[in-house]
């Protein structure tokens, strides 16, 4: 079983920055892909960014050049640096992790609100 706990959400003005963190814990923890998703009110959950254990990344077109995903494998932690934030980035952000086929786990979510 894997537990994911996000932190770092909050309220920021448009053009500002936020840094989200997600710490994973569990027994015999070894994580493959780690990712950030988001869900805005009335919309479906969407993939924001993902990173492999080796550091390969991919991003949604809407955040390319503004968001950066990174991870620390020793700490089992993934980060999302969000810059040049826009009102449309307002959403609940969820961390997710693939434990090499033993399951795909989700965090509880953290709210990020961008005021225009």
C-alpha positions in Angstrom: 0.0 0.0 0.0 1.2 3.5 -0.9 0.1 6.7 0.8 0.6 10.0 -1.0 0.3 13.4 0.8 0.3 16.6 -1.1 1.2 20.1 0.2 1.9 23.5 -1.1 -1.4 24.7 -2.5 -2.9 28.1 -1.7 -4.1 31.4 -3.1 -1.9 33.4 -5.4 -2.4 36.3 -7.8 -2.2 35.8 -11.5 1.4 35.8 -12.6 2.6 34.4 -9.3 4.1 31.0 -8.4 3.3 28.0 -6.3 5.3 24.9 -5.5 3.5 21.7 -4.8 5.0 18.7 -3.1 3.9 15.1 -2.7 5.5 12.7 -0.4 5.0 9.0 -0.8 5.2 6.4 2.0 4.6 2.7 2.4 6.4 -0.6 2.8 9.0 -1.7 0.3 8.3 1.5 -1.6 9.5 1.7 -5.2 7.7 4.0 -7.6 7.8 4.2 -11.4 5.8 7.0 -12.9 4.8 9.9 -10.6 2.4 12.5 -11.9 0.3 15.5 -11.2 -3.3 15.8 -12.3 -5.8 18.6 -11.7 -9.5 18.9 -11.7 -11.3 22.3 -12.0 -14.9 22.7 -11.0 -17.2 21.2 -13.6 -14.4 19.7 -15.6 -12.8 16.2 -15.9 -9.6 15.4 -14.1 -6.6 16.0 -16.5 -3.0 15.1 -16.5 -0.7 18.1 -15.9 2.7 16.5 -15.9 4.4 13.2 -15.3 8.0 12.0 -14.6 9.6 8.6 -14.8 11.9 7.2 -12.2 14.8 8.1 -14.6 13.6 11.7 -14.9 11.9 11.7 -18.3 9.0 14.2 -18.3 6.0 15.1 -20.2 3.5 18.0 -19.9 0.1 19.1 -20.9 0.3 21.6 -23.7 -1.5 24.2 -21.5 1.4 24.2 -18.9 4.5 23.7 -21.1 7.1 26.4 -20.4 5.3 27.4 -17.1 5.3 24.3 -14.9 8.2 22.0 -14.0 7.9 18.6 -12.5 10.8 17.0 -10.6 11.3 14.2 -8.2 13.7 13.0 -5.4 13.8 9.3 -5.5 15.6 9.1 -2.2 12.8 11.0 -0.5 10.0 9.4 -2.6 8.8 12.9 -3.3 7.6 14.6 -6.5 7.3 18.4 -6.9 5.5 20.7 -9.2 6.8 24.2 -9.7 4.1 26.4 -11.1 5.1 29.8 -12.5 3.2 32.5 -14.5 0.0 31.2 -13.0 -3.3 32.0 -14.7 -6.9 32.0 -13.4 -7.5 28.9 -15.5 -4.9 27.0 -13.5 -7.3 27.1 -10.5 -8.1 23.5 -9.6 -7.6 20.8 -7.1 -4.2 19.2 -7.8 -3.7 15.5 -7.2 -0.5 13.5 -7.0 -0.5 10.0 -8.4 2.1 7.2 -8.5 2.5 3.9 -10.2 4.1 1.3 -8.0 5.4 -0.9 -10.8 2.2 -2.8 -11.4 1.2 -3.3 -7.8 -1.2 -0.4 -8.1 -1.8 3.2 -9.1 -2.3 5.4 -6.1 -3.7 8.9 -5.5 -3.3 11.6 -3.0 -6.1 13.5 -1.4 -5.6 16.7 -3.4 -4.5 20.2 -2.7 -6.3 23.3 -3.8 -4.6 25.9 -5.9 -6.5 29.1 -6.5 -5.3 31.9 -8.9 -7.0 35.2 -8.6 -7.2 37.4 -11.7 
